[in-house]
Every structure is written in C-alpha cells, then in structure tokens.
Amino acid sequence: MEKKIEKKLQELKAEFEAGQKMLQNLQAQQEKLETTMIRIHGAIQVLEELLDQKN
C-alpha cells in the first residue's frame, strides 16, 4: 500500500512540474503575442493617420 502511495505521489509531482513548465511556455507566448499586437496596432494607427492626411 505504501509503495502505491509513493508511486502516485511521484506521478503527481511529475505532472505538476510538467504543468508548471507548460504554463511558463504559455506565458512567454502570451508576452510575445501582446508585443506583436502592440506593434501591429501602432502600424495601423500610422497608416490611418497617413490616409487621413491625404483626404
């Protein structure tokens, strides 16, 4: 019985660690995406201003 508990504990710890790594990767992807979206938004604003100046 004790071995089963120890095995389950190790499995859960490994699963938890994998989840933490996945969360870190997702947070890094989110930061990159937010940066990209900010740059795109800035480019949209510049292009809209250029169009407004020509009209």
C-alpha positions in Angstrom: 0.0 0.0 0.0 2.8 2.4 0.9 4.5 1.8 -2.4 1.3 2.6 -4.3 1.0 5.9 -2.4 4.7 6.8 -3.1 4.3 5.9 -6.8 1.1 8.1 -7.0 2.9 10.9 -5.2 5.8 10.8 -7.7 3.4 10.7 -10.6 1.5 13.8 -9.3 4.8 15.7 -8.7 5.9 14.9 -12.2 2.5 16.0 -13.6 2.6 19.2 -11.6 6.1 20.0 -12.8 5.1 19.4 -16.4 2.1 21.7 -15.9 4.4 24.5 -14.5 6.6 24.2 -17.5 3.7 24.4 -19.8 2.3 27.4 -18.0 5.7 29.2 -18.3 5.8 28.5 -22.0 2.2 29.8 -22.5 3.0 32.9 -20.5 6.1 33.5 -22.7 4.0 33.0 -25.9 1.4 35.4 -24.5 4.0 38.1 -23.9 5.3 37.7 -27.5 1.8 37.9 -28.9 1.0 41.0 -26.9 4.2 42.7 -28.1 3.3 41.8 -31.7 -0.2 43.1 -31.3 1.0 46.4 -29.9 3.3 46.8 -32.9 0.5 46.0 -35.3 -1.8 48.4 -33.6 0.9 51.1 -33.9 1.3 50.4 -37.6 -2.5 50.6 -38.1 -2.6 54.0 -36.4 0.3 55.3 -38.6 -1.4 54.1 -41.8 -4.8 55.6 -40.7 -3.1 58.9 -40.0 -1.4 58.9 -43.4 -4.8 58.2 -45.1 -6.4 61.0 -43.1 -3.7 63.5 -44.2 -4.3 62.6 -47.8 -8.0 63.2 -47.6 
